[in-house]
Every structure is written in structure tokens, then in C-alpha cells.
Amino acid sequence: ESFTPPAGIEPTVNELAARARNKRDALISETDYLLMSDYPIDAESLEAVKAYRQALRDITVQKGFPFTVEWPVLEEVCHE
């Protein structure tokens, strides 16, 4: 859900950070099933998922956070 503040009112740093963290948390949640022990994923894809999730957790230490965030991209996942 998004909210557009009235003209001239900018979000605070804390609000921007909270929005970024919420998006990050949602993106991480979208990949939870890929880490299930019985999910058929090949080893290379599993490592890519782990790296993606770590990159998401690291957004808060990016230069420019929370004003600019470079969102990582998860490449296609291959199944076993």
C-alpha cells in the first residue's frame, strides 16, 4: 500500500528507511520457500538465492540509504 503525502511534505529519513526495510522484508519473504530443505533447487541456484537474500539484508549499509537503494535482482532459479 502506498501513500502520497500532500504537496510540499516530504517523508522523513525514518519513514524512507522504514519503507525500504518493508520492501526488503517482503522480497526476502518471497524467497523463503526456495530455502526449504525439500524444495527441488540446484546447488548453483541455491547459492544465488542466498547471495540475493544477503544483498537484501545489506541494503541498509549501502551508500545513500535510505534516499537511494540499489535493489539486487534474483536471476532465474533452476530446479533439480
VENSUL-V969933 format. One record per residue. N is the residue number from 1. RES is the residue in one small letter. PSI is psi as a letter, one per 30 degrees, with the letter a starting at -180 (* if undefined). NEAR is the number of other ideal C-beta (glycine too) atoms within 8 Angstrom. Layout:
N|RES|PSI|NEAR  N|RES|PSI|NEAR
This chain:
1|e|k|2  2|s|l|3  3|f|k|4  4|t|j|3  5|p|l|6  6|p|l|4  7|a|k|3  8|g|f|4  9|i|j|5  10|e|k|5  11|p|l|6  12|t|l|6  13|v|e|6  14|n|e|6  15|e|e|8  16|l|e|11  17|a|e|11  18|a|e|8  19|r|e|10  20|a|e|13  21|r|e|9  22|n|e|8  23|k|e|9  24|r|e|11  25|d|e|8  26|a|e|8  27|l|e|10  28|i|e|11  29|s|e|7  30|e|f|6  31|t|g|12  32|d|e|8  33|y|f|6  34|l|f|11  35|l|g|9  36|m|k|7  37|s|f|3  38|d|g|4  39|y|k|8  40|p|i|5  41|i|k|11  42|d|l|8  43|a|e|5  44|e|e|7  45|s|e|12  46|l|e|11  47|e|e|8  48|a|e|11  49|v|e|14  50|k|e|9  51|a|e|8  52|y|e|12  53|r|e|10  54|q|e|8  55|a|e|9  56|l|e|12  57|r|f|9  58|d|g|8  59|i|f|13  60|t|f|10  61|v|g|5  62|q|k|10  63|k|k|3  64|g|f|6  65|f|k|12  66|p|g|9  67|f|e|5  68|t|k|6  69|v|k|9  70|e|j|6  71|w|k|8  72|p|l|7  73|v|k|5  74|l|k|8  75|e|l|5  76|e|k|3  77|v|k|10  78|c|k|8  79|h|l|7  80|e|*|5
